[in-house]
Amino acid sequence: MALKPKKEDTINLVSFRTTLEEKYLAYALSTITSRSLPDVRDGLKPVHRRLLFAMLQLKLDPKSGYKKCARVVGDVMGKFHPHGDASIYEAMVRLAQVFAVRYTLVDGQGNFGSVDGDNAAAMRYTEARLTDIAMTLLDGIDEDTVGFRPTYDGLDEEPVVLPSAFPNLLANGSEGIAVGMATSIPPHNVGEICDALHYLIQHPDCAVEKLVKRIPGPDFPTGGLIVEPEANIMQAYETGRGSIRIRAKWEKEELSHGMYQIVITEIPYQVQKSRLIEKIADLFKEKKLVLLGNIRDESAEEIRVVLEPKNRSVDPDTLMESLFKVTDLETRFNMNLNVLDASGTPRVMNLKEILLAFLDHRLDVLVRRTNYRLAKIAHRLEVLGGLLIAYLNLDEVIRIIREEDEPKPIMMKKWNLTDIQVESILNMRLRSLRKLEEFEIRGEHDALIKEQKELIALLKSPEKLWLRISDEITDIKTRFGGKTALGKRRTIFADAPLAGTVIDIEAFIEKEPITVLCSKMGWIRAVKGHVVDTSDIKYKEGDEEKFQFHAFTTDKILLFASDGRFYTIQADKIPRGKGQGEPVRLMIDLDNDADIVSITTYDEKTNWLVASSNGKGFIVEASEVMAQTRSGKQILNPTEGARAVACVPVEGDHVAIIGDNRKLLIFPQSQIPPMKKGQGVTLQKYKDGGLSDIKTFTLKDGLSWALGGKTRVETDLKQWVGNRADAGRLPPVGFPRTNTFS
């Protein structure tokens, strides 16, 4: 007889894929809701909310003394946030950094890091307490204004959200990366936020455009200049996504003998000053900033980075444009207003939706706070009512207490009192029996009745509720708005440079003549100067020269490959020296099956004739062939089995084309249509083979080709002139057997 397995030994088979999907989904939701995205109502993530609440419990208000950060981190980790102490302390440090948050929530004492990127001191060395703004976020938390939930161990409770009388989400911003989504909200000026909230209360159906007039853009703690066009900022606030360009603030200081220096006083948000200076210094050493003479850091408490021009003739605007182009003196803040709404659902909101969510939260807080106060008033009125009855029947109350063993039920029955009223009578002190105390109780009773009526009227009137909220917003603006040192706008707006006036940094590369060499195997290098004789230049064994041309370090090199793609290389990036160079495939993403068809300097005035081995091609304008990335730009699309074989500059008025079958055809250049990309049109028809070579020229000057180290010119070309897509005829006597023009 087989033994039955015990219940605890039973094995349940489940699908690995299903289990993995369920567990990963649970992890993703936990990351989104509990770690990475802020709540739209108070603008805080759980770790920040727990930090502030724990500091409130430790009585670390602005009027009290500081306490060690290690004590705060320990309380947060032990009671509310079961994660590593390093992450909790890092979050706490950021709330205290004046260069990281626009309105600090933690008042730190000690080393809390610097704008240079220095780390804060260990938590055992630093101290902290709450700021006035943090207290504003917490105001009313003990008056049933928000919901509470059990902590992770079930031994305590923590707030789901803070009452948040301060519009913290927009004022301080937030950043975070979750599973499959992220948030990036810039800080704003609280005075401007209050203006927008006032307008929204008065005009709930207004467009986002009206709100952007009151909140024209972010206000970063490190200042700087916003040079993004207004239309782009408007679109970002309307959609909840966009980017904003920020530049460093600088000024020109005049020196003696006509010299000057540039002083950078503010840098873009989240840029570390030390790394910024290192980057500028590295570019200077690499001769990428030929207009810059020197750089030094004279910063103390205020940022002061001094830039010296190479000479007095350098225009300061031109120098700064060259720096903006390649350094973090100009950055972009990618805005993504992705938050958790009141139901805990992540979604991207526009500016109006965020402001409405804050107002709805303040309305909910006000209603809950009012109801809490009404309940307290009702309880107090009940107590006072019992005390007044006791004063009216004082002698009888004293007799009952002295003579009866159980005075409580007797008093409840005799005067129809509640349990609470009788308890308050029995707990009265003897000194409260004086006549003056009775007058005070009657005065308090009348005042509470009056307050009760006012609060009930407040709850019944939406107009009065919104008026009260508007008064609260006015108070926030008065305390932290633009008329205070803290609330004054730091980031100012400037006109974005016009596209035509933006300085191209390549113009500041030191211009030197070079000779570019590219081997048959695709190794590229440059030698100094315009070398005429390259016969003594050595290549790897089995390799040889294929392309050789003169250029300057400021040029762009245009490369055309057999897959029909154009690539662009900056000439100063080509390795120089006595070595073998490096494979061109390390500089561009050239396919392994593709070969180099042509390589030359780029000229914005030169158009190109491209053709594939099957005799199809077209003319492409110079503006279309410039590639912006390593992957190049697809222009010619060869048909299956064909390859790009020709790329020649468009010159003259006619085209000469010869095939592998040794048939030459000449036709007017006007018969080839200009195209941006594609397969092209048939240039010459073949029965056997394909296209061998192609050339553009001026018909009246004749067709030339290289022959035995010399150049031969044929001017009588009538028998070869035809139309595009003809087959052609055998070339003139003496044409090279290689079927090429060069």
C-alpha distance (Angstrom), angle and dihedral (degrees) to the residues before:
residue distance angle dihedral
M1 . . .
A2 3.86 . .
L3 3.75 118.4 .
K4 3.79 115.6 -117.7
P5 3.82 114.1 -123.3
K6 3.75 116.3 -108.6
K7 3.77 116.9 -106.5
E8 3.79 92.1 -112.2
D9 3.83 90.4 52.3
T10 3.81 94.0 58.4
I11 3.82 112.7 120.4
N12 3.81 119.6 -146.9
L13 3.79 114.5 -156.7
V14 3.81 114.5 -142.9
S15 3.79 134.0 176.4
F16 3.80 111.9 -94.9
R17 3.81 91.2 -146.4
T18 3.81 93.1 50.0
T19 3.79 92.2 47.8
L20 3.80 92.3 47.1
E21 3.81 91.8 50.1
E22 3.82 92.3 48.7
K23 3.80 94.2 47.3
Y24 3.79 94.3 44.7
L25 3.80 91.2 48.0
A26 3.80 89.6 51.7
Y27 3.81 89.8 49.5
A28 3.80 91.9 48.0
L29 3.81 93.3 49.9
S30 3.80 90.7 47.1
T31 3.80 91.1 51.5
I32 3.79 92.5 48.0
T33 3.79 98.4 45.8
S34 3.80 102.3 30.0
R35 3.78 105.8 34.8
S36 3.78 120.8 12.2
L37 3.80 114.0 33.7
P38 3.83 124.4 61.6
D39 3.79 124.5 -131.6
V40 3.80 111.3 -106.2
R41 3.82 90.6 -136.5
D42 3.81 101.7 58.1
G43 3.82 100.0 9.1
L44 3.81 92.0 -128.2
K45 3.77 135.6 124.9
P46 3.83 117.1 -138.1
V47 3.82 94.4 -98.7
H48 3.81 92.3 53.9
R49 3.80 92.3 45.1
R50 3.80 91.2 50.4
L51 3.79 91.4 47.9
L52 3.79 93.2 54.8
F53 3.80 93.3 43.7
A54 3.81 92.3 49.5
M55 3.82 91.0 49.4
L56 3.80 89.3 50.8
Q57 3.80 90.1 53.2
L58 3.81 88.5 50.4
K59 3.83 87.4 54.6
L60 3.81 92.5 -120.2
D61 3.80 95.0 155.1
P62 3.84 120.3 152.1
K63 3.82 92.0 -96.3
S64 3.80 94.8 54.0
G65 3.78 128.8 74.7
Y66 3.78 126.9 -90.3
K67 3.80 124.4 -92.6
K68 3.77 130.2 -156.6
C69 3.79 113.6 -84.7
A70 3.80 88.1 -133.9
R71 3.83 88.3 64.0
V72 3.80 91.3 51.9
V73 3.81 93.9 45.3
G74 3.80 90.0 48.6
D75 3.81 92.4 52.9
V76 3.80 92.5 46.8
M77 3.80 93.0 48.2
G78 3.80 94.7 43.8
K79 3.80 99.1 43.9
F80 3.79 109.4 25.1
H81 3.81 118.2 3.0
P82 3.82 115.3 47.7
H83 3.81 96.0 -165.8
G84 3.79 135.7 102.2
D85 3.78 119.2 -56.2
A86 3.83 91.2 -130.3
S87 3.80 93.5 62.9
I88 3.82 91.9 46.1
Y89 3.79 92.5 49.7
E90 3.81 91.2 46.1
A91 3.81 89.8 54.7
M92 3.80 90.4 47.8
V93 3.81 92.6 49.4
R94 3.78 92.0 53.0
L95 3.82 91.3 53.7
A96 3.82 87.8 57.6
Q97 3.83 98.9 45.7
V98 3.81 111.2 103.4
F99 3.82 90.4 -159.2
A100 3.82 93.8 50.9
V101 3.83 103.5 45.2
R102 3.78 126.0 36.1
Y103 3.83 94.4 -140.2
T104 3.81 112.5 25.3
L105 3.80 117.5 -135.7
V106 3.80 95.5 -168.5
D107 3.80 123.7 56.3
G108 3.78 103.6 -146.2
Q109 3.78 128.5 -161.9
G110 3.79 116.2 -162.1
N111 3.80 133.4 20.8
F112 3.79 109.4 -19.6
G113 3.83 96.7 164.7
S114 3.79 131.6 -92.9
V115 3.77 142.5 -110.1
D116 3.83 87.0 -100.3
G117 3.79 88.6 72.0
D118 3.81 96.3 -102.2
N119 3.80 114.0 155.9
A120 3.79 122.8 -117.6
A121 3.78 119.9 -103.2
A122 3.79 118.5 -95.8
M123 3.80 115.2 -75.1
R124 3.80 91.8 -110.6
Y125 3.82 89.3 64.9
T126 3.81 100.3 45.5
E127 3.80 131.7 72.1
A128 3.78 133.0 -160.4
R129 3.77 148.3 179.3
L130 3.81 135.9 179.3
T131 3.80 124.0 -79.8
D132 3.80 126.2 -132.9
I133 3.80 89.6 -102.0
A134 3.80 91.2 54.0
M135 3.80 89.5 51.4
T136 3.80 88.1 52.3
L137 3.79 89.2 54.8
L138 3.82 89.7 51.0
D139 3.82 97.1 41.1
G140 3.80 110.9 129.2
I141 3.81 96.3 9.2
D142 3.82 89.9 131.8
E143 3.83 92.1 51.9
D144 3.84 98.3 73.8
T145 3.81 91.3 -99.5
V146 3.82 94.0 136.8
G147 3.77 137.4 25.8
F148 3.79 124.3 -100.5
R149 3.79 130.3 -148.9
P150 3.82 133.3 -166.0
T151 3.80 116.5 -88.2
Y152 3.79 120.7 -116.8
D153 3.84 92.6 -85.0
G154 3.80 96.0 40.0
L155 3.80 92.8 -124.2
D156 3.79 96.9 108.5
E157 3.80 142.6 13.2
E158 3.79 132.8 -112.5
P159 3.82 130.9 -167.6
V160 3.80 117.9 -97.7
V161 3.81 88.9 -148.0
L162 3.80 135.2 -6.9
P163 3.84 122.2 -109.7
S164 3.81 87.4 -116.8
A165 3.78 108.6 -168.1
F166 3.82 84.6 176.1
P167 3.88 117.4 75.5
N168 3.79 91.3 -124.5
L169 3.81 100.7 163.7
L170 3.79 95.4 64.7
A171 3.80 95.5 27.8
N172 3.81 96.0 56.8
G173 3.79 101.9 16.2
S174 3.78 124.1 -152.1
E175 3.79 141.7 -126.3
G176 3.78 131.5 -160.5
I177 3.78 144.8 144.1
A178 3.80 120.1 -138.4
V179 3.80 132.7 171.1
G180 3.79 106.9 -61.5
M181 3.79 94.9 -13.2
A182 3.80 141.9 58.4
T183 3.78 140.6 -169.2
S184 3.79 130.8 -141.2
I185 3.79 115.8 174.0
P186 3.82 119.2 171.1
P187 3.82 122.3 -140.4
H188 3.81 119.0 -103.3
N189 3.79 138.5 -163.8
V190 3.80 110.4 -87.0
G191 3.81 93.4 -147.9
E192 3.80 89.8 58.0
I193 3.80 90.7 45.4
C194 3.82 89.8 54.1
D195 3.82 90.4 50.7
A196 3.81 89.9 52.6
L197 3.83 91.4 47.5
H198 3.81 91.2 51.5
Y199 3.80 90.3 50.4
L200 3.80 92.4 47.2
I201 3.82 91.7 51.8
Q202 3.80 89.6 53.0
H203 3.85 94.9 40.1
P204 3.82 108.6 29.7
D205 3.83 92.1 168.8
C206 3.81 95.4 52.9
A207 3.79 123.0 130.9
V208 3.81 123.2 -109.7
E209 3.81 87.7 -111.1
K210 3.81 90.9 68.0
L211 3.79 91.0 52.8
V212 3.81 93.4 47.8
K213 3.80 88.5 57.4
R214 3.80 86.5 63.5
I215 3.82 95.2 37.9
P216 3.82 100.8 37.7
G217 3.79 93.6 174.2
P218 3.81 146.8 -47.1
D219 3.79 123.5 -42.2
F220 3.79 108.6 -147.2
P221 3.83 121.7 -156.9
T222 3.82 91.1 -128.3
G223 3.81 93.5 51.7
G224 3.78 117.2 -142.1
L225 3.79 131.4 147.5
I226 3.79 127.5 -67.7
V227 3.81 107.8 -145.1
E228 3.80 98.5 172.1
P229 3.84 115.3 124.5
E230 3.80 114.4 -104.2
A231 3.81 91.5 -120.4
N232 3.82 91.3 59.4
I233 3.81 92.4 47.9
M234 3.79 90.0 49.2
Q235 3.80 91.5 51.5
A236 3.81 91.3 48.9
Y237 3.81 92.1 54.2
E238 3.81 92.1 44.5
T239 3.80 94.9 51.6
G240 3.79 100.6 28.4
R241 3.81 91.2 -122.8
G242 3.79 133.5 83.0
S243 3.78 144.0 98.3
I244 3.79 131.9 -99.5
R245 3.79 123.9 -154.3
I246 3.81 116.1 -136.0
R247 3.79 127.3 -169.5
A248 3.77 133.8 -168.6
K249 3.79 117.1 -102.8
W250 3.79 114.2 -119.6
E251 3.77 140.9 170.4
K252 3.78 136.1 -162.2
E253 3.81 118.8 -117.8
E254 3.80 117.4 -161.3
L255 3.80 117.8 -133.8
S256 3.79 133.3 -172.8
H257 3.82 124.5 -74.4
G258 3.78 92.6 29.4
M259 3.80 94.0 -63.5
Y260 3.78 125.3 130.8
Q261 3.79 140.6 -176.1
I262 3.79 133.4 -147.9
V263 3.81 118.6 -128.2
I264 3.80 119.8 -160.1
T265 3.81 108.4 -151.6
E266 3.81 102.1 170.3
I267 3.80 130.6 29.9
P268 3.82 130.6 -161.0
Y269 3.79 120.4 -81.9
Q270 3.84 117.1 -81.3
V271 3.82 93.5 10.3
Q272 3.81 114.1 132.3
K273 3.79 108.7 -134.1
S274 3.80 96.0 -146.2
R275 3.80 93.4 52.8
L276 3.79 90.6 45.3
I277 3.82 91.1 55.7
E278 3.82 91.4 45.3
K279 3.81 90.3 53.0
I280 3.81 92.6 50.3
A281 3.81 90.5 47.0
D282 3.82 91.9 50.5
L283 3.81 92.1 50.4
F284 3.79 89.3 48.0
K285 3.83 91.4 53.3
E286 3.81 90.1 48.5
K287 3.82 89.5 53.7
K288 3.81 91.4 -117.9
L289 3.82 91.3 127.1
V290 3.78 103.6 49.5
L291 3.82 92.8 163.6
L292 3.81 92.5 59.4
G293 3.79 118.9 89.1
N294 3.82 102.9 -179.5
I295 3.80 144.0 -19.8
R296 3.79 130.3 -151.9
D297 3.78 136.4 169.6
E298 3.82 115.1 -127.3
S299 3.82 95.2 166.1
A300 3.77 122.2 142.6
E301 3.80 118.5 156.5
E302 3.80 88.6 -29.6
I303 3.80 122.9 52.7
R304 3.80 114.1 -104.9
V305 3.80 116.7 165.4
V306 3.82 112.5 171.7
L307 3.81 122.1 -150.4
E308 3.79 120.3 -169.0
P309 3.85 119.5 -158.9
K310 3.79 120.1 -128.8
N311 3.81 90.3 -115.3
R312 3.78 139.7 -8.7
S313 3.82 93.0 -98.2
V314 3.83 93.0 65.8
D315 3.80 111.9 108.6
P316 3.83 109.7 -125.8
D317 3.82 93.3 -141.6
T318 3.79 90.6 51.9
L319 3.80 91.3 49.0
M320 3.80 92.2 50.6
E321 3.81 92.9 46.6
S322 3.79 88.9 54.9
L323 3.81 89.2 52.9
F324 3.80 94.4 44.7
K325 3.80 88.5 54.9
V326 3.81 98.2 60.0
T327 3.83 108.2 18.0
D328 3.79 138.8 61.1
L329 3.79 90.0 -102.1
E330 3.80 79.1 101.2
T331 3.80 120.5 39.0
R332 3.77 138.9 161.1
F333 3.79 123.9 -124.9
N334 3.80 108.6 -149.9
M335 3.79 106.6 -144.7
N336 3.80 118.6 -149.8
L337 3.82 113.7 165.5
N338 3.81 94.7 -160.1
V339 3.82 111.5 152.2
L340 3.79 143.5 150.4
D341 3.80 111.8 -98.4
A342 3.80 124.8 -143.6
S343 3.82 90.8 -79.8
G344 3.81 92.3 51.5
T345 3.79 94.1 -106.9
P346 3.82 116.4 140.9
R347 3.79 115.4 -129.7
V348 3.77 141.6 144.2
M349 3.80 111.6 -103.4
N350 3.77 131.3 -168.6
L351 3.78 123.3 -130.0
K352 3.80 95.0 -90.6
E353 3.81 93.5 49.6
I354 3.82 91.4 52.2
L355 3.81 92.4 50.0
L356 3.82 91.8 46.3
A357 3.82 90.7 50.4
F358 3.81 90.0 53.2
L359 3.83 91.9 48.9
D360 3.81 91.8 47.7
H361 3.80 88.9 51.6
R362 3.80 91.7 50.0
L363 3.81 89.7 49.7
D364 3.81 90.6 51.4
V365 3.82 90.6 47.7
L366 3.81 91.7 49.1
V367 3.83 92.8 49.7
R368 3.80 92.9 47.4
R369 3.81 91.9 45.4
T370 3.80 91.3 49.5
N371 3.80 92.2 49.5
Y372 3.79 89.6 48.5
R373 3.79 90.4 51.7
L374 3.82 91.3 47.6
A375 3.80 89.9 52.8
K376 3.80 90.3 50.7
I377 3.82 90.8 48.0
A378 3.81 91.4 49.0
H379 3.80 90.5 51.5
R380 3.79 92.6 47.6
L381 3.82 92.3 46.8
E382 3.76 88.8 52.2
V383 3.81 90.5 53.1
L384 3.81 93.3 45.1
G385 3.81 90.8 49.0
G386 3.79 90.1 57.3
L387 3.81 92.2 46.8
L388 3.80 91.4 51.8
I389 3.82 90.7 52.2
A390 3.78 88.5 50.7
Y391 3.81 91.3 53.2
L392 3.81 90.8 50.6
N393 3.83 91.3 51.4
L394 3.77 99.5 29.5
D395 3.81 98.1 141.5
E396 3.80 92.9 48.4
V397 3.82 91.3 47.6
I398 3.81 90.9 52.5
R399 3.83 91.3 47.8
I400 3.79 93.2 51.2
I401 3.78 92.2 48.0
R402 3.82 92.1 48.8
E403 3.83 98.9 43.0
E404 3.82 106.5 30.7
D405 3.78 123.8 77.0
E406 3.85 91.6 -152.4
P407 3.82 105.5 29.9
K408 3.78 95.2 164.1
P409 3.86 100.7 74.3
I410 3.79 91.2 39.4
M411 3.81 92.4 54.8
M412 3.81 92.2 44.7
K413 3.79 90.9 53.2
K414 3.81 96.9 40.7
W415 3.83 97.7 52.0
N416 3.85 100.3 18.2
L417 3.79 92.4 -114.4
T418 3.80 128.3 166.7
D419 3.78 124.4 -121.3
I420 3.83 91.0 -105.6
Q421 3.81 91.8 51.7
V422 3.78 93.9 50.1
E423 3.81 91.8 47.5
S424 3.79 90.7 52.5
I425 3.85 90.4 50.4
L426 3.78 93.0 48.9
N427 3.82 90.8 47.8
M428 3.83 93.9 52.7
R429 3.78 116.8 121.1
L430 3.79 119.1 -126.5
R431 3.80 92.5 -118.4
S432 3.80 88.3 60.8
L433 3.81 90.0 68.2
R434 3.80 93.5 78.9
K435 3.81 118.0 113.1
L436 3.82 93.7 -115.4
E437 3.80 90.9 61.1
E438 3.81 90.1 56.4
F439 3.80 91.2 55.1
E440 3.81 90.6 50.0
I441 3.80 91.7 51.1
R442 3.81 91.6 50.0
G443 3.82 89.8 49.7
E444 3.80 91.9 49.5
H445 3.81 90.4 47.1
D446 3.80 92.5 53.2
A447 3.83 92.3 46.2
L448 3.80 91.7 51.0
I449 3.79 91.7 48.9
K450 3.80 89.0 53.0
E451 3.82 92.4 47.7
Q452 3.79 90.6 47.3
K453 3.81 91.7 55.2
E454 3.80 90.9 48.6
L455 3.81 93.0 50.5
I456 3.80 92.7 47.6
A457 3.80 89.5 50.1
L458 3.82 88.6 48.7
L459 3.80 92.7 54.7
K460 3.80 92.1 48.2
S461 3.83 94.0 52.0
P462 3.86 120.2 67.1
E463 3.82 88.2 -170.2
K464 3.80 91.8 57.9
L465 3.81 91.6 46.0
W466 3.81 92.6 53.8
L467 3.80 90.5 43.9
R468 3.81 89.2 55.0
I469 3.84 90.7 48.6
S470 3.81 89.5 48.5
D471 3.82 89.7 53.2
E472 3.81 89.9 51.4
I473 3.82 90.5 51.6
T474 3.82 89.8 49.1
D475 3.80 88.9 53.1
I476 3.83 90.5 52.2
K477 3.80 90.7 50.6
T478 3.81 91.4 48.8
R479 3.80 92.6 51.0
F480 3.81 100.1 39.8
G481 3.81 106.8 12.1
G482 3.77 134.3 112.2
K483 3.81 95.5 -70.6
T484 3.80 91.0 65.0
A485 3.81 126.4 76.9
L486 3.81 90.2 -117.5
G487 3.80 96.0 47.0
K488 3.81 100.0 47.0
R489 3.82 110.9 117.7
R490 3.79 111.8 -101.2
T491 3.80 103.4 -178.9
I492 3.79 112.8 65.0
F493 3.79 131.1 -166.0
A494 3.79 126.5 -113.4
D495 3.79 134.8 177.5
A496 3.77 113.8 -89.6
P497 3.83 112.8 -119.0
L498 3.79 112.8 -101.6
A499 3.78 116.6 -107.3
G500 3.78 90.9 -114.4
T501 3.78 93.7 51.6
V502 3.79 98.0 48.5
I503 3.77 107.9 115.2
D504 3.80 115.2 -123.6
I505 3.78 107.9 -135.2
E506 3.81 91.4 -145.7
A507 3.79 86.6 70.4
F508 3.81 87.8 67.1
I509 3.77 97.2 52.2
E510 3.76 108.8 111.6
K511 3.81 105.4 -97.4
E512 3.78 111.0 -127.1
P513 3.82 130.1 161.0
I514 3.79 114.9 -113.7
T515 3.78 138.1 172.4
V516 3.80 113.6 -134.3
L517 3.80 117.3 -146.4
C518 3.78 125.5 -171.2
S519 3.79 121.8 -178.4
K520 3.77 130.4 -143.3
M521 3.82 90.0 -103.7
G522 3.80 91.9 53.1
W523 3.83 102.2 -100.7
I524 3.79 111.3 147.0
R525 3.82 131.0 -163.7
A526 3.78 141.3 149.1
V527 3.79 130.9 -134.0
K528 3.78 124.2 -155.9
G529 3.79 117.3 -96.8
H530 3.81 132.7 10.5
V531 3.79 99.5 -63.2
V532 3.80 115.8 -161.3
D533 3.79 100.8 -173.8
T534 3.82 113.4 47.2
S535 3.79 96.8 166.3
D536 3.79 93.1 109.2
I537 3.81 93.7 54.8
K538 3.79 110.9 107.7
Y539 3.81 129.2 -141.5
K540 3.77 134.8 -166.5
E541 3.78 116.9 -76.1
G542 3.78 109.4 -77.6
D543 3.80 92.6 15.5
E544 3.80 130.2 102.1
E545 3.79 143.2 178.0
K546 3.80 116.7 -72.9
F547 3.82 105.9 160.8
Q548 3.78 129.4 25.8
F549 3.81 128.0 166.7
H550 3.80 142.3 146.4
A551 3.81 122.6 -104.7
F552 3.79 143.9 149.2
T553 3.80 128.4 -113.0
T554 3.81 88.8 -113.0
D555 3.83 92.5 58.7
K556 3.78 127.9 100.3
I557 3.80 114.9 -129.0
L558 3.80 116.4 -137.4
L559 3.80 117.2 -151.1
F560 3.83 124.5 -171.9
A561 3.81 119.1 -164.0
S562 3.79 133.8 -159.9
D563 3.82 90.8 -108.7
G564 3.81 89.1 66.4
R565 3.81 96.9 -106.4
F566 3.79 127.5 131.3
Y567 3.82 119.8 -143.3
T568 3.81 130.3 -168.0
I569 3.81 126.1 -147.0
Q570 3.80 126.1 -178.1
A571 3.81 107.4 -123.6
D572 3.80 94.5 -135.8
K573 3.84 89.0 58.4
I574 3.82 92.4 62.4
P575 3.83 108.8 104.2
R576 3.79 115.0 -107.9
G577 3.75 132.7 -163.0
K578 3.78 138.6 69.1
G579 3.81 95.2 -55.3
Q580 3.78 129.1 100.3
G581 3.80 92.7 -96.7
E582 3.79 118.8 -130.8
P583 3.80 136.5 -76.1
V584 3.78 111.0 -82.0
R585 3.80 87.4 -134.4
L586 3.81 88.5 72.4
M587 3.81 89.3 60.8
I588 3.81 98.2 43.8
D589 3.80 135.3 22.6
L590 3.80 95.3 -107.8
D591 3.79 113.7 171.0
N592 3.81 114.8 -111.9
D593 3.81 91.2 -124.6
A594 3.81 93.6 50.1
D595 3.82 125.8 92.6
I596 3.79 130.0 -157.5
V597 3.81 110.6 -99.3
S598 3.79 99.0 179.1
I599 3.78 139.5 -9.3
T600 3.80 126.0 -170.3
T601 3.81 143.2 131.7
Y602 3.79 118.7 -65.3
D603 3.79 118.0 -114.7
E604 3.79 118.3 -173.8
K605 3.83 89.6 -148.7
T606 3.81 96.3 52.5
N607 3.81 120.9 90.7
W608 3.80 121.0 -161.0
L609 3.80 136.6 -133.6
V610 3.79 109.9 -146.9
A611 3.79 124.8 -173.0
S612 3.79 139.7 175.1
S613 3.81 130.4 -137.9
N614 3.82 92.9 -98.1
G615 3.81 90.5 63.8
K616 3.80 98.8 -102.4
G617 3.77 124.0 127.8
F618 3.80 149.3 128.2
I619 3.81 143.7 -156.5
V620 3.80 117.5 -92.9
E621 3.80 124.3 -166.2
A622 3.80 120.5 -117.7
S623 3.81 92.9 -117.2
E624 3.82 90.3 61.3
V625 3.81 99.6 54.4
M626 3.81 99.9 59.0
A627 3.83 109.3 109.2
Q628 3.81 119.6 -152.8
T629 3.82 98.5 -166.4
R630 3.79 138.8 46.7
S631 3.80 90.7 -107.0
G632 3.80 90.8 67.4
K633 3.78 129.5 -144.4
Q634 3.81 124.7 -73.1
I635 3.82 110.1 -131.6
L636 3.82 109.4 148.5
N637 3.81 117.4 45.6
P638 3.84 107.3 -160.8
T639 3.80 115.7 -154.5
E640 3.79 119.4 -113.7
G641 3.78 110.6 -64.3
A642 3.81 93.5 15.8
R643 3.80 129.9 102.7
A644 3.79 135.0 -160.6
V645 3.82 106.7 -100.4
A646 3.80 107.3 163.8
C647 3.79 139.8 47.4
V648 3.79 114.9 164.8
P649 3.82 132.4 164.6
V650 3.80 115.5 -102.4
E651 3.82 109.0 -113.6
G652 3.80 135.7 153.0
D653 3.80 123.1 0.9
H654 3.84 107.5 -74.7
V655 3.79 139.2 57.2
A656 3.81 125.8 -138.9
I657 3.80 117.1 -160.5
I658 3.79 130.5 177.3
G659 3.78 129.1 -172.5
D660 3.76 135.3 -148.8
N661 3.83 85.7 -100.3
R662 3.83 87.7 66.0
K663 3.80 93.9 -114.6
L664 3.84 115.3 144.4
L665 3.80 122.4 -153.6
I666 3.82 129.1 -177.5
F667 3.80 121.6 -170.2
P668 3.83 137.9 159.0
Q669 3.78 115.2 -78.3
S670 3.82 89.2 -134.3
Q671 3.81 89.0 72.8
I672 3.81 91.1 70.1
P673 3.81 112.5 82.5
P674 3.82 119.9 -137.7
M675 3.82 112.5 -117.9
K676 3.78 137.7 176.3
K677 3.80 95.1 -142.0
G678 3.79 141.5 -24.0
Q679 3.81 142.4 89.0
G680 3.79 94.6 -60.4
V681 3.80 129.9 -146.0
T682 3.80 130.1 -61.4
L683 3.80 110.1 -84.2
Q684 3.84 98.4 177.6
K685 3.80 134.2 1.7
Y686 3.81 122.1 -129.5
K687 3.77 134.3 -169.3
D688 3.78 91.9 -170.1
G689 3.80 131.3 20.8
G690 3.76 123.7 -8.3
L691 3.79 145.3 -108.5
S692 3.80 115.4 -28.1
D693 3.83 104.9 176.2
I694 3.79 141.4 -16.3
K695 3.80 135.1 -161.3
T696 3.81 139.8 180.0
F697 3.82 120.1 -142.1
T698 3.80 145.9 147.9
L699 3.80 110.3 -88.6
K700 3.82 97.4 -145.7
D701 3.83 90.5 54.2
G702 3.79 91.4 54.0
L703 3.80 133.8 -125.8
S704 3.81 116.8 -70.2
W705 3.79 132.7 -164.6
A706 3.77 137.0 173.1
L707 3.79 117.9 -101.9
G708 3.78 126.1 173.2
G709 3.77 95.8 -23.6
K710 3.80 91.6 -47.4
T711 3.79 134.5 89.7
R712 3.80 121.0 -118.3
V713 3.82 122.9 -161.4
E714 3.80 125.1 -158.3
T715 3.81 116.1 -165.2
D716 3.82 101.1 172.1
L717 3.78 99.1 78.4
K718 3.82 103.4 144.1
Q719 3.81 95.5 115.7
W720 3.82 92.1 55.6
V721 3.82 98.1 43.9
G722 3.80 111.4 102.1
N723 3.75 140.5 124.3
R724 3.75 133.0 -61.0
A725 3.83 113.2 -82.1
D726 3.82 94.5 27.3
A727 3.81 119.4 132.6
G728 3.83 97.0 -123.2
R729 3.79 131.5 -149.9
L730 3.80 137.5 -93.6
P731 3.85 110.7 -72.3
P732 3.80 125.8 -108.5
V733 3.77 119.3 -74.0
G734 3.79 109.8 -82.7
F735 3.80 96.4 32.2
P736 3.85 109.8 143.9
R737 3.81 117.2 -91.4
T738 3.82 87.3 -134.1
N739 3.82 88.4 71.8
T740 3.81 92.1 -130.8
F741 3.80 133.0 120.3
S742 3.82 96.0 -139.6
